[in-house]
């Protein structure tokens, strides 16, 4: 008689699901992976639809590198790193991304980005308000007066 499987073996995530998760981690967040695999009919080891938390547990159990870790392996920088490298605040880096000066990819389900390193000739926009032109005071001439100050 064969030995029955242990409870953890019965509930183990199918190997094809683990392989699909590993492949999708290159370009997708945990939430995107859960949605994609559930749509394709993959289930957890307990027969439940996949959720981001289950994807994270599978990543941890099988020592798979997360999406942000894989982006960092490609040379991309976190918000803190890109802001430090450019010498600006994090909100300024986000504004520059929104204006198209910086490009990046979504790193997690919170909407945080990892950024491609900027080119060395990045044209930095002027920060702050533009100065208003000041009119010359009335009655003042640009010619010097005779006997005036030296």
C-alpha positions as CSV (number, residue, x, y, z in Angstrom):
1,X,0.0,0.0,0.0
2,X,1.4,3.5,-0.9
3,X,2.1,5.9,1.9
4,X,-0.5,8.8,1.9
5,X,0.7,12.3,1.1
6,X,1.4,14.7,3.9
7,X,-1.1,17.6,4.2
8,X,1.4,20.1,2.9
9,X,2.0,18.0,-0.2
10,X,-1.8,17.8,-0.9
11,X,-2.1,21.6,-0.7
12,X,1.1,22.4,-2.6
13,X,0.8,24.8,-5.5
14,X,1.0,23.0,-8.8
15,X,4.5,23.2,-10.5
16,X,3.0,24.7,-13.7
17,X,1.5,27.5,-11.7
18,X,4.8,28.2,-9.9
19,X,6.6,28.2,-13.3
20,X,4.0,30.7,-14.7
21,X,4.4,32.9,-11.7
22,X,8.2,32.9,-12.1
23,X,7.9,33.8,-15.8
24,X,5.3,36.6,-15.2
25,X,7.4,38.2,-12.4
26,X,9.7,39.7,-15.1
27,X,7.0,42.1,-16.2
28,X,4.1,42.1,-13.8
29,X,3.2,42.8,-10.1
30,X,1.7,40.2,-7.8
31,X,-1.8,41.6,-8.3
32,X,-1.4,41.5,-12.1
33,X,-0.1,38.0,-12.0
34,X,-3.0,36.8,-9.8
35,X,-5.5,38.3,-12.1
36,X,-3.8,36.9,-15.3
37,X,-3.4,33.3,-13.9
38,X,-7.0,33.3,-12.4
39,X,-8.3,34.3,-15.8
40,X,-6.3,31.4,-17.4
41,X,-7.9,28.9,-14.9
42,X,-4.9,28.4,-12.5
43,X,-5.8,27.7,-8.9
44,X,-3.9,27.6,-5.6
45,X,-3.0,24.4,-4.0
46,X,-6.2,24.5,-2.0
47,X,-8.3,25.0,-5.1
48,X,-8.9,28.7,-4.5
49,X,-8.6,31.5,-7.1
50,X,-5.2,33.2,-6.9
51,X,-4.9,36.5,-4.9
52,X,-1.8,38.8,-4.6
53,X,-1.2,37.4,-1.1
54,X,-1.0,33.9,-2.4
55,X,1.4,35.0,-5.2
56,X,3.6,36.5,-2.5
57,X,3.5,33.3,-0.4
58,X,4.5,31.3,-3.5
59,X,7.3,33.7,-4.2
60,X,8.6,33.4,-0.6
61,X,8.3,29.6,-0.5
62,X,10.1,29.0,-3.8
63,X,12.6,31.9,-3.3
64,X,11.5,33.7,-6.5
65,X,12.8,37.2,-6.9
66,X,10.0,39.8,-6.8
67,X,9.1,42.2,-9.6
68,X,10.9,45.2,-8.0
69,X,14.0,43.1,-7.4
70,X,14.0,42.0,-11.0
71,X,13.7,45.7,-12.1
72,X,16.6,46.6,-9.9
73,X,18.6,43.7,-11.5
74,X,18.0,45.4,-14.9
75,X,19.6,48.6,-13.6
76,X,16.4,50.5,-12.8
77,X,16.3,52.8,-9.8
78,X,13.7,53.3,-7.0
79,X,12.1,56.6,-6.4
80,X,14.5,57.4,-3.5
81,X,17.5,56.4,-5.6
82,X,16.5,58.5,-8.7
83,X,15.7,61.5,-6.5
84,X,19.1,61.3,-4.8
85,X,20.9,60.8,-8.1
86,X,19.2,63.9,-9.6
87,X,19.5,66.0,-6.4
88,X,15.8,66.7,-6.2
89,X,12.9,65.7,-3.9
90,X,10.8,62.6,-4.5
91,X,7.7,64.6,-5.4
92,X,9.8,66.5,-8.0
93,X,10.9,63.1,-9.5
94,X,7.2,62.0,-9.7
95,X,6.3,65.3,-11.4
96,X,9.0,64.8,-13.9
97,X,7.8,61.3,-14.6
98,X,4.2,62.6,-15.1
99,X,5.6,65.2,-17.5
100,X,7.6,62.6,-19.5
101,X,11.1,63.7,-18.4
102,X,11.7,60.4,-16.6
103,X,10.5,57.0,-17.7
104,X,9.8,54.0,-15.5
105,X,7.7,51.0,-14.8
106,X,5.2,50.1,-12.1
107,X,7.0,48.1,-9.5
108,X,4.2,47.0,-7.2
109,X,0.5,47.0,-6.6
110,X,0.8,50.3,-4.7
111,X,1.6,52.1,-7.9
112,X,5.2,52.8,-7.0
113,X,7.6,53.1,-9.9
114,X,11.2,52.1,-10.7
115,X,12.9,54.4,-13.1
116,X,15.3,54.0,-16.0
117,X,18.6,55.9,-15.3
118,X,18.3,59.4,-16.9
119,X,20.6,60.4,-19.7
120,X,23.5,62.6,-18.7
121,X,22.2,65.4,-20.8
122,X,18.7,65.5,-19.1
123,X,17.3,69.0,-19.5
124,X,16.2,70.0,-16.0
125,X,13.1,72.2,-16.0
126,X,13.2,75.4,-14.0
127,X,11.8,74.9,-10.5
128,X,9.5,77.5,-9.0
129,X,7.7,80.5,-10.4
130,X,9.1,82.4,-13.3
131,X,10.2,85.9,-12.3
132,X,7.9,88.7,-13.3
133,X,9.3,91.5,-15.4
134,X,9.8,94.7,-13.4
135,X,9.0,98.0,-15.0
136,X,11.6,100.7,-14.7
137,X,10.7,103.3,-12.0
138,X,9.0,106.4,-13.5
139,X,11.1,109.5,-14.0
140,X,14.4,107.7,-13.9
141,X,16.8,108.1,-16.8
142,X,19.7,105.9,-17.7
143,X,22.0,108.9,-18.4
144,X,24.3,110.1,-15.7
145,X,23.8,113.6,-14.3
146,X,26.5,116.2,-14.2
147,X,28.0,116.4,-10.8
148,X,26.4,113.3,-9.6
149,X,27.9,110.5,-7.5
150,X,31.2,109.0,-8.5
